[in-house]
Amino acid sequence: MKKIKSFLTAFALIVFSYFTFAQTSENPWAIAVGADLISLQGENVDSSTKFGAPALSLSRYLGSGFSVGAQYAIGNAEENGVDLNYNSLDGIIKYNISEGNILPYVFAGYGMSRYSDSDDNDGFFPSTESGRTISGGIGINFYLDDNIAINVSTSYRGVSEEDTQSHLQHIIGLSYNFGAGDADKDGVPDQKDTCPDVPGLKEFDGCPDTDGDGIPDNKDKCPEESGSAALEGCPDTDGDGIADQDDACPNQAGPAAMNGCPDSDGDGVADNVDTCPETFGDPENNGCPWADRDADGIPDKDDKCPDEKGTAANKGCPDQPKDLMEFINSEQNRFLFSASSSEINNEDHETLNVIKELLIQYPIVIITIEGHASSDGSTTYNQKLSEQRAEALKAHLISLGVESNRIETVGYGESKPIEDNKYAKGRKQNRRAEINRSAQLKMN
């Protein structure tokens, strides 16, 4: 009867100790129930190992591997053939050696041990049968899940007072972890819950997965839109590998260099900022081509001759017809006529063929043929005659296939002699037609 009374008293003390430790829901607790084996030690002791039960403990994890708690055990012992009733009550400090499903630990304690061969003495630990005890030992927890573990421990308990004996105590039992707190009521203790204030899933350490894409919200950049792990939980509507939230054109596939937008005309300007998305243009002109009035491939902004076709080498202006200029500046550029005549001499036909070939070589050149006369005859007559001489050369070039709009004519009469009209030799040189050496060639 006294053993039952002692058990109830010890159990009340352990439960009381749980409530007198601060009501801290964030700290885990463990309660253990098991059986003990007691073996008395000493030079003058003849003892066998005796079985007893129950052994109860309650502990609280403090952090950094340390726990504190209380342990009460009821058992049996034998001393020199005499059976003894055994009780113990200790305060325990424990240190976990490692972490994991198999958790070894060491512990030390201080408390009381009682050995009694009868139920006559009153009190929980009467002085005639009890002694203060210092203990130390090792143990191991084998966790079956997050809450339940098989516990095995052994300790040496040193007692030096009269009528007591030092002894070995071995305990095996089950422990249950509780009291860790679960603020969001999702079944994951706050201490292990990465998202302790939001109900979540155990497989995501207590965090929710709002969009159901398999990526917990705390790691999901788009927690309310289903996405892929490669894009940290964000969707990619156009499948271009760029998350919609970072994609300037989420519904049109495009490269990362264009912020996810296409470049339809391939000019290096994304369609969303290209003023002319279907026409190849210049990035500096918002993706549009530059104006080119003369269509020579050189934009007006860089074209020194924007209304005349030219070449890049000549900054948009026509290349100078070098061969034609050399001809104009040569002695060949003079066609002489007989007095009062506008007929072309036969020997000039070959020279006119040269001019035709040069005009074919430079198809944008327009030439001006100038006609002249000597001082023989009246001024009016000589003016008319000079015009006829220029037109005669033009007509012959047209007959050779040169477009008429490429040839202009002008007559200067007797106003521009190159020799003295006082002499027959001079007048012969003045009856002429030529492309004036000082004239500028016109370009289309």
C-alpha positions as CSV (number, residue, x, y, z in Angstrom):
1,M,0.0,0.0,0.0
2,K,2.9,2.4,0.8
3,K,4.5,1.6,-2.6
4,I,1.2,2.7,-4.3
5,K,1.1,5.8,-2.2
6,S,4.7,6.6,-3.0
7,F,4.1,6.2,-6.7
8,L,1.1,8.5,-6.7
9,T,3.0,11.1,-4.8
10,A,6.0,11.0,-7.2
11,F,3.7,11.2,-10.2
12,A,2.1,14.3,-8.7
13,L,5.5,15.9,-8.2
14,I,6.5,15.2,-11.8
15,V,3.3,16.6,-13.2
16,F,3.7,19.6,-10.9
17,S,7.2,20.2,-12.2
18,Y,5.9,20.4,-15.8
19,F,3.5,23.1,-14.8
20,T,6.0,25.0,-12.7
21,F,8.5,25.2,-15.5
22,A,7.5,28.3,-17.5
23,Q,4.5,27.6,-19.8
24,T,6.7,27.9,-22.9
25,S,5.0,26.3,-25.9
26,E,8.0,26.7,-28.0
27,N,10.1,24.4,-25.9
28,P,9.7,20.6,-26.5
29,W,9.0,18.3,-23.6
30,A,9.4,14.5,-23.2
31,I,7.7,12.1,-20.8
32,A,9.0,8.6,-20.5
33,V,7.6,5.4,-19.0
34,G,9.6,2.2,-18.5
35,A,11.0,-0.5,-16.3
36,D,14.1,-0.5,-14.2
37,L,16.8,-3.0,-13.2
38,I,18.6,-2.4,-9.9
39,S,21.9,-4.0,-8.9
40,L,23.5,-3.0,-5.6
41,Q,27.2,-2.5,-5.6
42,G,29.8,-2.8,-2.8
43,E,32.6,-5.0,-1.4
44,N,30.3,-6.5,1.3
45,V,27.2,-6.8,-0.8
46,D,25.9,-10.0,-2.4
47,S,23.2,-8.9,-4.8
48,S,21.5,-10.0,-7.9
49,T,19.8,-7.7,-10.4
50,K,16.1,-7.1,-9.7
51,F,13.4,-5.9,-12.0
52,G,10.9,-3.2,-11.1
53,A,8.4,-0.7,-12.5
54,P,7.4,1.9,-13.3
55,A,10.2,4.3,-14.0
56,L,8.8,7.8,-15.0
57,S,10.6,10.9,-16.2
58,L,9.7,14.3,-17.6
59,S,12.3,16.5,-19.3
60,R,12.5,19.8,-21.1
61,Y,14.9,20.6,-23.9
62,L,16.7,24.0,-23.3
63,G,18.8,24.3,-26.4
64,S,22.3,23.5,-27.6
65,G,21.8,19.8,-26.7
66,F,20.9,20.4,-23.0
67,S,17.8,19.2,-21.3
68,V,16.6,19.2,-17.6
69,G,14.0,17.1,-15.9
70,A,12.9,14.9,-13.1
71,Q,12.9,11.1,-12.8
72,Y,11.1,8.8,-10.4
73,A,11.5,5.0,-10.2
74,I,10.0,2.2,-8.3
75,G,11.8,-1.1,-8.2
76,N,13.2,-4.0,-6.2
77,A,16.7,-4.7,-4.9
78,E,18.4,-7.6,-3.1
79,E,21.0,-7.2,-0.4
80,N,22.7,-10.4,1.0
81,G,19.5,-12.4,0.3
82,V,17.1,-9.9,1.6
83,D,14.6,-8.4,-0.8
84,L,14.2,-4.7,-0.6
85,N,11.7,-2.2,-1.9
86,Y,13.3,0.5,-3.9
87,N,12.3,4.1,-4.9
88,S,14.3,7.0,-6.3
89,L,13.6,10.6,-7.2
90,D,16.2,12.8,-9.0
91,G,16.7,16.0,-10.8
92,I,18.5,15.3,-14.1
93,I,20.5,17.3,-16.6
94,K,21.1,15.7,-20.0
95,Y,23.3,16.5,-23.0
96,N,22.6,15.1,-26.5
97,I,25.8,14.0,-28.1
98,S,24.5,14.2,-31.6
99,E,21.2,14.7,-33.6
100,G,19.1,12.4,-35.7
101,N,16.8,9.4,-35.4
102,I,19.4,7.7,-33.1
103,L,20.3,10.1,-30.4
104,P,22.9,9.1,-27.8
105,Y,23.2,11.3,-24.7
106,V,25.0,11.5,-21.3
107,F,23.3,12.7,-18.1
108,A,24.0,13.4,-14.4
109,G,21.6,13.8,-11.5
110,Y,21.1,14.5,-7.9
111,G,18.3,13.2,-5.7
112,M,17.3,10.5,-3.1
113,S,17.3,6.7,-3.1
114,R,15.4,4.6,-0.6
115,Y,15.8,0.9,0.3
116,S,13.2,-0.7,2.6
117,D,12.5,-4.3,3.7
118,S,9.1,-3.3,5.2
119,D,6.2,-0.8,4.9
120,D,6.5,0.3,8.6
121,N,8.3,3.6,8.2
122,D,6.2,6.7,7.3
123,G,7.3,9.4,4.8
124,F,8.3,9.4,1.2
125,F,12.0,9.1,1.9
126,P,12.5,8.3,5.7
127,S,16.0,9.1,6.9
128,T,16.6,5.6,8.2
129,E,16.2,4.0,4.8
130,S,17.2,6.8,2.4
131,G,20.3,8.5,1.1
132,R,21.2,11.5,-1.0
133,T,22.4,10.2,-4.4
134,I,24.7,11.5,-7.1
135,S,24.3,9.7,-10.4
136,G,25.9,9.7,-13.9
137,G,25.2,7.7,-16.9
138,I,24.7,7.2,-20.6
139,G,21.6,6.5,-22.7
140,I,20.3,6.4,-26.2
141,N,16.9,7.3,-27.8
142,F,15.8,5.4,-30.9
143,Y,13.1,7.6,-32.5
144,L,10.2,5.8,-34.2
145,D,8.7,9.0,-35.5
146,D,8.9,12.7,-34.5
147,N,7.2,12.1,-31.2
148,I,7.9,8.5,-30.0
149,A,11.2,6.9,-29.1
150,I,12.5,3.8,-27.4
151,N,14.8,4.8,-24.5
152,V,17.6,2.8,-23.0
153,S,19.9,4.1,-20.2
154,T,22.3,2.9,-17.6
155,S,23.7,4.9,-14.7
156,Y,25.9,4.5,-11.6
157,R,24.2,6.0,-8.5
158,G,26.6,6.8,-5.6
159,V,25.2,6.8,-2.1
160,S,27.4,6.9,1.0
161,E,24.9,7.2,3.9
162,E,24.2,4.4,6.5
163,D,21.6,1.8,5.5
164,T,22.1,2.7,1.8
165,Q,24.1,1.2,-1.0
166,S,25.6,2.6,-4.3
167,H,24.0,0.8,-7.2
168,L,23.6,0.4,-10.9
169,Q,20.2,1.4,-12.4
170,H,19.2,0.3,-15.9
171,I,16.0,1.6,-17.5
172,I,14.3,0.7,-20.7
173,G,11.0,2.3,-21.9
174,L,9.2,4.6,-24.3
175,S,9.3,8.4,-24.4
176,Y,6.9,10.8,-25.9
177,N,7.8,14.3,-27.1
178,F,5.2,17.0,-26.6
179,G,4.6,20.6,-25.8
180,A,6.6,22.0,-28.7
181,G,3.7,24.3,-29.6
182,D,1.9,24.6,-33.0
183,A,0.7,28.1,-33.4
184,D,-0.8,27.6,-36.8
185,K,-2.3,24.2,-35.9
186,D,-0.9,22.4,-39.0
187,G,0.6,19.5,-37.2
188,V,4.2,20.7,-37.5
189,P,5.7,21.9,-34.2
190,D,6.7,25.6,-34.1
191,Q,10.3,24.6,-33.5
192,K,10.4,22.7,-36.8
193,D,7.9,24.9,-38.6
194,T,9.6,27.2,-41.2
195,C,6.3,29.1,-41.4
196,P,5.0,28.9,-37.8
197,D,2.2,31.5,-38.3
198,V,0.7,30.0,-41.5
199,P,-0.9,26.5,-41.7
200,G,1.2,24.4,-44.1
201,L,2.2,20.9,-45.1
202,K,4.5,18.6,-43.3
203,E,6.5,17.8,-46.4
204,F,7.3,21.5,-46.7
205,D,8.3,21.9,-43.1
206,G,5.0,23.6,-42.2
207,C,4.9,26.0,-45.1
208,P,1.9,26.1,-47.5
209,D,1.9,25.7,-51.2
210,T,-1.0,28.0,-52.2
211,D,-0.8,27.4,-56.0
212,G,-0.2,23.6,-55.7
213,D,2.9,23.6,-57.9
214,G,5.0,21.6,-55.5
215,I,7.1,24.6,-54.4
216,P,6.4,25.9,-50.9
217,D,5.3,29.6,-50.7
218,N,8.4,30.6,-48.7
219,K,10.5,29.5,-51.7
220,D,8.0,30.4,-54.4
221,K,8.5,33.8,-56.1
222,C,4.9,33.5,-57.5
223,P,3.1,31.8,-54.6
224,E,-0.4,32.3,-56.1
225,E,0.5,31.2,-59.7
226,S,1.5,27.7,-60.6
227,G,5.0,27.5,-62.1
228,S,8.1,25.4,-62.4
229,A,11.0,24.8,-60.1
230,A,13.4,26.1,-62.7
231,L,11.7,29.5,-62.5
232,E,11.4,29.4,-58.7
233,G,7.6,28.7,-58.9
234,C,6.7,31.3,-61.5
235,P,4.7,30.6,-64.7
236,D,6.1,31.0,-68.2
237,T,3.1,31.4,-70.5
238,D,5.0,31.6,-73.8
239,G,7.5,28.9,-72.9
240,D,10.6,31.0,-73.7
241,G,12.3,30.2,-70.4
242,I,11.6,33.7,-68.9
243,A,9.1,33.9,-66.0
244,D,6.1,36.0,-66.9
245,Q,6.8,38.5,-64.1
246,D,10.2,39.2,-65.7
247,D,9.0,38.9,-69.3
248,A,8.2,42.2,-71.1
249,C,6.1,40.1,-73.6
250,P,4.7,37.2,-71.6
251,N,2.5,36.0,-74.4
252,Q,5.1,36.1,-77.1
253,A,8.3,34.0,-77.0
254,G,11.5,35.9,-77.2
255,P,15.1,35.7,-76.1
256,A,16.4,36.9,-72.7
257,A,18.5,39.5,-74.5
258,M,15.2,41.1,-75.6
259,N,13.6,40.7,-72.1
260,G,11.4,37.9,-73.5
261,C,10.1,39.8,-76.5
262,P,10.5,38.8,-80.2
263,D,12.4,40.8,-82.8
264,S,10.4,40.1,-85.9
265,D,12.5,42.1,-88.3
266,G,15.8,41.0,-86.8
267,D,17.2,44.6,-86.4
268,G,18.2,44.1,-82.7
269,V,15.2,46.1,-81.4
270,A,12.5,44.1,-79.6
271,D,9.0,44.4,-81.1
272,N,7.6,46.0,-77.9
273,V,9.8,49.0,-78.3
274,D,10.3,48.9,-82.1
275,T,8.3,51.7,-83.9
276,C,8.6,49.7,-87.1
277,P,8.5,46.1,-85.9
278,E,8.1,44.6,-89.4
279,T,10.8,46.6,-91.1
280,F,14.5,46.3,-90.5
281,G,15.8,49.5,-89.0
282,D,18.3,51.2,-86.9
283,P,18.2,50.9,-83.0
284,E,19.2,54.6,-82.8
285,N,16.0,55.4,-84.8
286,N,13.7,53.3,-82.6
287,G,14.0,50.3,-85.0
288,C,12.9,52.3,-88.1
289,P,15.0,52.8,-91.2
290,W,16.4,56.3,-91.7
291,A,15.0,58.4,-94.5
292,D,16.8,58.1,-97.8
293,R,15.3,60.4,-100.4
294,D,17.6,59.4,-103.2
295,A,17.4,55.7,-102.4
296,D,21.2,55.3,-102.6
297,G,21.4,53.3,-99.4
298,I,22.9,56.2,-97.5
299,P,20.5,57.8,-95.0
300,D,19.8,61.4,-95.4
301,K,21.3,62.2,-92.1
302,D,24.7,61.0,-93.4
303,D,24.2,61.9,-97.1
304,K,26.1,64.9,-98.2
305,C,24.0,64.8,-101.4
306,P,20.6,63.6,-100.1
307,D,18.8,64.3,-103.4
308,E,21.4,62.7,-105.7
309,K,22.4,59.0,-105.7
310,G,25.9,58.5,-104.6
311,T,28.2,56.0,-102.9
312,A,29.2,55.4,-99.3
313,A,32.9,56.1,-100.2
314,N,31.8,59.6,-101.4
315,K,29.5,60.2,-98.4
316,G,26.4,59.8,-100.4
317,C,27.4,61.9,-103.3
318,P,28.0,60.5,-106.8
319,D,31.5,59.3,-107.6
320,Q,33.3,61.6,-109.9
321,P,33.4,60.1,-113.4
322,K,37.2,60.0,-113.5
323,D,37.6,58.6,-117.0
324,L,35.1,61.1,-118.4
325,M,36.8,64.0,-116.6
326,E,40.1,62.9,-118.1
327,F,38.6,62.9,-121.5
328,I,37.0,66.3,-121.1
329,N,40.3,67.7,-120.0
330,S,42.2,66.1,-122.9
331,E,42.9,67.4,-126.4
332,Q,40.2,65.0,-127.7
333,N,37.5,67.2,-126.3
334,R,37.4,69.5,-129.3
335,F,35.3,69.0,-132.5
336,L,36.2,71.4,-135.3
337,F,33.8,72.5,-138.1
338,S,34.3,74.0,-141.5
339,A,33.3,77.6,-142.0
340,S,29.5,78.2,-141.9
341,S,29.0,74.4,-141.4
342,S,27.5,72.2,-138.5
343,E,28.4,68.9,-140.1
344,I,30.6,66.5,-138.1
345,N,33.8,65.4,-139.6
346,N,34.3,61.7,-140.2
347,E,37.4,61.6,-138.0
348,D,35.3,62.7,-135.0
349,H,32.9,59.7,-135.2
350,E,35.5,57.5,-133.3
351,T,35.8,60.2,-130.6
352,L,32.0,60.3,-130.2
353,N,32.0,56.5,-129.8
354,V,34.4,57.0,-126.9
355,I,32.0,59.6,-125.3
356,K,29.1,57.1,-125.7
357,E,31.0,54.4,-123.9
358,L,31.9,56.7,-121.1
359,L,28.3,57.8,-120.7
360,I,27.3,54.1,-120.5
361,Q,30.0,53.6,-117.8
362,Y,28.5,56.5,-115.8
363,P,24.8,56.2,-116.3
364,I,23.8,59.1,-114.0
365,V,26.0,61.7,-115.7
366,I,24.4,64.5,-117.7
367,I,26.8,66.3,-120.1
368,T,26.6,69.8,-121.6
369,I,27.8,70.3,-125.2
370,E,28.9,73.9,-125.9
371,G,28.9,75.2,-129.5
372,H,31.1,78.1,-130.7
373,A,31.8,80.2,-133.9
374,S,34.5,82.4,-135.3
375,S,33.9,86.1,-136.0
376,D,33.1,85.6,-139.7
377,G,29.5,86.7,-140.3
378,S,27.1,88.6,-138.2
379,T,26.7,88.0,-134.4
380,T,23.2,86.7,-134.9
381,Y,24.3,84.3,-137.6
382,N,27.2,83.1,-135.5
383,Q,25.0,82.5,-132.4
384,K,22.6,80.4,-134.5
385,L,25.5,78.5,-136.1
386,S,27.1,77.7,-132.6
387,E,23.8,76.2,-131.4
388,Q,23.5,74.1,-134.5
389,R,27.0,72.7,-134.0
390,A,26.2,71.6,-130.4
391,E,22.9,70.1,-131.5
392,A,24.7,68.1,-134.3
393,L,26.9,66.4,-131.7
394,K,23.9,65.7,-129.5
395,A,22.0,64.1,-132.4
396,H,24.9,61.9,-133.3
397,L,25.2,60.7,-129.7
398,I,21.5,60.0,-129.6
399,S,21.9,58.0,-132.8
400,L,24.5,55.9,-130.9
401,G,22.0,55.1,-128.1
402,V,22.6,57.8,-125.5
403,E,19.4,59.0,-123.9
404,S,18.5,62.6,-125.0
405,N,17.8,63.7,-121.5
406,R,21.4,63.1,-120.6
407,I,22.7,65.7,-123.1
408,E,22.2,69.4,-122.8
409,T,23.4,71.9,-125.4
410,V,24.2,75.6,-125.4
411,G,25.6,78.0,-128.1
412,Y,27.9,80.9,-127.3
413,G,28.3,82.3,-130.8
414,E,31.5,84.2,-131.2
415,S,31.7,85.3,-127.6
416,K,34.3,82.7,-126.3
417,P,37.1,82.5,-128.8
418,I,40.2,80.4,-127.8
419,E,42.4,81.9,-130.5
420,D,42.7,85.3,-132.2
421,N,40.0,85.8,-134.9
422,K,42.4,88.2,-136.8
423,Y,44.2,85.2,-138.3
424,A,42.8,82.3,-140.3
425,K,44.5,79.8,-138.0
426,G,42.8,81.3,-135.0
427,R,39.4,81.4,-136.7
428,K,39.7,77.7,-137.6
429,Q,40.2,76.8,-133.9
430,N,37.2,78.9,-132.9
431,R,34.8,77.0,-135.2
432,R,34.3,74.3,-132.6
433,A,32.0,72.3,-130.2
434,E,33.2,70.8,-126.9
435,I,32.3,69.8,-123.4
436,N,33.8,72.8,-121.7
437,R,36.8,71.9,-119.6
438,S,35.6,74.2,-116.8
439,A,32.0,72.9,-116.8
440,Q,30.8,70.8,-113.8
441,L,29.2,67.5,-114.8
442,K,25.6,67.1,-113.6
443,M,24.5,63.9,-111.8
444,N,21.0,62.5,-111.6
